Amino acid sequence: MGRVQDKVAVITGAAKGLGAAIALRLAEEGANLVLGDIDADGLSTSASNAKAAGSDVETLVGDVTEEGPAAALVGRAVDRFGQIDILVNNVGGSRNSKIWEMPVEDWDHTVKLNLRGTFLCTRAAAPHMMGKRYGKIICLSSGAREGTPWTAFYQGGSAYSACKAGVHGFMRDVALELAEYNINVNAVGPGPIDTERAGAVLRKMNETVEYSPNHMTPLGRLGEPREVADAVLFLASDEASYISGHTLAVAGGR
Ligand SMILES: NC(=O)c1ccc[n+]([C@@H]2O[C@H](COP(=O)([O-])OP(=O)(O)OC[C@H]3O[C@@H](n4cnc5c(N)ncnc54)[C@H](O)[C@@H]3O)[C@@H](O)[C@H]2O)c1
């Protein structure tokens, strides 16, 4: 028996990076998956990997920051599998600039990417979980919710940090609202993780700048996507049944 055997998990942004690693890890532990992303090619690679690990997989191409696609993603889980047990709100990202230079469009884009999809997918999933009196919702926050030192020094990460603090606050309130329905709502807060996208920038910083991730992270290295996926798996499993309203840092110490 896997740790999430026969559970149905919806994962947003599953084509690449942490979302792809989370999809594979949940598949390895017995979950069936509904994977969403705007990247159709990446999505089919993630689906193939999860199927090879034994999972039954559905995919949906769509922008989860819009109401229709967010509802359709959750609807696909209910139509295909008759339930949704686990929702991983993984989509997020940033357009960085120093505060005195930040275009309002970049601020709005970052807010939309990190918060709107998380809200829309959670809103769509909650009634199904409430009806079954069972559910696990895991949101991707970030160590940046307390400020992200290297980004602030060199690129300007205030919009991203504000959003990831927002994810923490959103998660805390939703955890309280859904507690009486036996639904656990938590977040993970990754530090600098060596994904395809972020990893290239982070590794370059390690070679070129003084306040680099390796220098400022107690464990002295970038994290691996699988290390974040393992934390998500724990929160998605019944091993975490008495944990709710918590952001678990996966950030190499502090
Ligand atoms: N990588 C890190 O170091 C790191 C650190 C802390 C937090 N995080 C958070 O973890 C999450 C995943 O990060 P990542 O590094 O894997 O990101 P990534 O950019 O590598 O991957 C994000 C995925 O989401 C998809 N996506 C983007 N916009 C979408 C939309 N509107 N609708 C549907 N899909 C969309 C992309 O196509 C991509 O497959 C994000 O919330 C990010 O903020 C990452």
The ligand as a Tripos MOL2 file, in Angstrom:
@<TRIPOS>MOLECULE
LIG
   44    48     1     0     0
SMALL
NO_CHARGES

@<TRIPOS>ATOM
      1 N1         11.8120   26.6140   -7.5840 N.am      1 LIG1
      2 C1         11.9830   27.2600   -6.4610 C.2       1 LIG1
      3 O1         13.1260   27.4930   -6.0460 O.2       1 LIG1
      4 C2         10.7970   27.6840   -5.6200 C.ar      1 LIG1
      5 C3         11.0680   28.1900   -4.3440 C.ar      1 LIG1
      6 C4          9.9820   28.5860   -3.5530 C.ar      1 LIG1
      7 C5          8.6940   28.4630   -4.0090 C.ar      1 LIG1
      8 N2          8.4590   27.9890   -5.2700 N.ar      1 LIG1
      9 C6          7.0570   27.8940   -5.7040 C.3       1 LIG1
     10 O2          6.7800   26.5720   -6.1060 O.3       1 LIG1
     11 C7          5.8400   26.5800   -7.1880 C.3       1 LIG1
     12 C8          6.4240   25.8690   -8.3850 C.3       1 LIG1
     13 O3          7.6540   26.5100   -8.7160 O.3       1 LIG1
     14 P1          8.5840   25.9990   -9.9250 P.3       1 LIG1
     15 O4          9.9240   26.5480   -9.6700 O.co2     1 LIG1
     16 O5          8.4190   24.5400  -10.1300 O.co2     1 LIG1
     17 O6          7.9100   26.8130  -11.1380 O.3       1 LIG1
     18 P2          8.0920   26.6220  -12.7280 P.3       1 LIG1
     19 O7          7.9610   27.9850  -13.3070 O.co2     1 LIG1
     20 O8          9.3100   25.8250  -13.0020 O.co2     1 LIG1
     21 O9          6.8340   25.7450  -13.1270 O.3       1 LIG1
     22 C9          5.5490   26.2610  -13.0220 C.3       1 LIG1
     23 C10         4.6060   25.4360  -13.8760 C.3       1 LIG1
     24 O10         3.3280   26.0960  -13.8420 O.3       1 LIG1
     25 C11         2.8550   26.2620  -15.1790 C.3       1 LIG1
     26 N3          2.0140   27.4560  -15.2170 N.ar      1 LIG1
     27 C12         2.4170   28.7380  -15.1800 C.ar      1 LIG1
     28 N4          1.3600   29.5600  -15.2200 N.ar      1 LIG1
     29 C13         0.2560   28.7730  -15.2700 C.ar      1 LIG1
     30 C14        -1.1360   29.0430  -15.3020 C.ar      1 LIG1
     31 N5         -1.5960   30.2920  -15.3030 N.pl3     1 LIG1
     32 N6         -2.0120   27.9980  -15.3430 N.ar      1 LIG1
     33 C15        -1.5430   26.7090  -15.3560 C.ar      1 LIG1
     34 N7         -0.2290   26.4130  -15.3190 N.ar      1 LIG1
     35 C16         0.6610   27.4270  -15.2740 C.ar      1 LIG1
     36 C17         4.0980   26.3650  -16.0400 C.3       1 LIG1
     37 O11         3.8300   26.0550  -17.3930 O.3       1 LIG1
     38 C18         5.0210   25.3720  -15.3460 C.3       1 LIG1
     39 O12         4.8440   24.0630  -15.8270 O.3       1 LIG1
     40 C19         5.5170   28.0490   -7.4410 C.3       1 LIG1
     41 O13         4.3690   28.4110   -6.7000 O.3       1 LIG1
     42 C20         6.7350   28.7590   -6.9040 C.3       1 LIG1
     43 O14         6.4680   30.0920   -6.5570 O.3       1 LIG1
     44 C21         9.4970   27.5830   -6.0850 C.ar      1 LIG1
@<TRIPOS>BOND
     1     1     2 1
     2     2     3 2
     3     2     4 1
     4     4     5 ar
     5     4    44 ar
     6     5     6 ar
     7     6     7 ar
     8     7     8 ar
     9     8     9 1
    10     8    44 ar
    11     9    10 1
    12     9    42 1
    13    10    11 1
    14    11    12 1
    15    11    40 1
    16    12    13 1
    17    13    14 1
    18    14    15 2
    19    14    16 1
    20    14    17 1
    21    17    18 1
    22    18    19 2
    23    18    20 1
    24    18    21 1
    25    21    22 1
    26    22    23 1
    27    23    24 1
    28    23    38 1
    29    24    25 1
    30    25    26 1
    31    25    36 1
    32    26    27 ar
    33    26    35 ar
    34    27    28 ar
    35    28    29 ar
    36    29    30 ar
    37    29    35 ar
    38    30    31 1
    39    30    32 ar
    40    32    33 ar
    41    33    34 ar
    42    34    35 ar
    43    36    37 1
    44    36    38 1
    45    38    39 1
    46    40    41 1
    47    40    42 1
    48    42    43 1
@<TRIPOS>SUBSTRUCTURE
     1 LIG1         1 GROUP 0 **** ****
